[in-house]
Amino acid sequence: MFIQQYPSDVTLREKEALILIEYQNEWLSKDGKIHHLIKDHQQFANSIESSKKLLEAARKTDIQIIHCGLFFEENHIELGNTTYGLRAAISTYKTFIKGSLGSQFGEAFTPESGEFVVSGRTGASGFAGSNLDSFLRNQGINKIYIAGYALHVCVESTLRHGHDLGYEVTVVEDATSAFTQEQRKHVLEHVVHHFGKSITVDQFIEKYIPCRYPPTPQS
C-alpha cells in the first residue's frame, strides 16, 4: 500500500484561493485507471505543463492553495450501491482508493506546507460532501480560481456549485483539460459565462507576478 503524507499546518492567506482539482495519478499517470479516457493527448499534455506553471507562480504569492482530490475506502462504501453515473463508474473501476498509487497527487502537484487538502468529498463537485465550503467561509475567502480534471465533469461541476454557493469563480482555462476539443469548446464557450469567467495562466500571473514569466504556448 502506498501512503502519501500531506502537511498538517495550513497557513492562512488573503481572501482568494486557487483550487487544484484531482491532480492525482488516476489522471496523470499512464497507468492510472481513468487516464485512457483522454482522447486529445496534446490538450492534456499542455494542461499539465500550464498547471505546473500556475502552481509555481501561485506559490510565490499569498493566495491560498487548495488541493481537492478524491479518496475512498476500498469498497467505496461512501457511494452506496448506486448503479448510475460517476458514482457507479468510480465503484466499478475501483478508482481513487485511499492509500493507492492512483489516489496519490502527482509528483509535481504534491501539497506543500501551508496548503490545504480537502477531505470528505464524495461527488463530482469539489464541494460535494467535503469540508471545502466550510474552510473557505471560515477563512473569509469568496473568490476562487479552479483548475484540473476533467474540465467538462468535475471542474464544471465545481464551477456551477461554487457559483450557487455565492463564490466568484474563475476557471484557469489552459490549466485544465477535457477528453476532446469539442468538449473543451462547449464548456468554455457555452457554460462558463453563466457561472463565472475564465482566464489563462498568463493572465493569472500578470495579476499576481507581473513580468516574471514568459507567455505559455497555446495549443
PyMOL commands that set and color helices and strands:
alter all, ss='L'
color gray80, all
select helices_A, chain A and resi 25-28+35-37+41-58+77-79+85-93+107-109+132-138+151-164+181-195+201-208
alter helices_A, ss='H'
color red, helices_A
select strands_A, chain A and resi 16-21+64-68+116-117+143-149+168-177+197-199
alter strands_A, ss='S'
color yellow, strands_A
deselect
rebuild
show_as cartoon
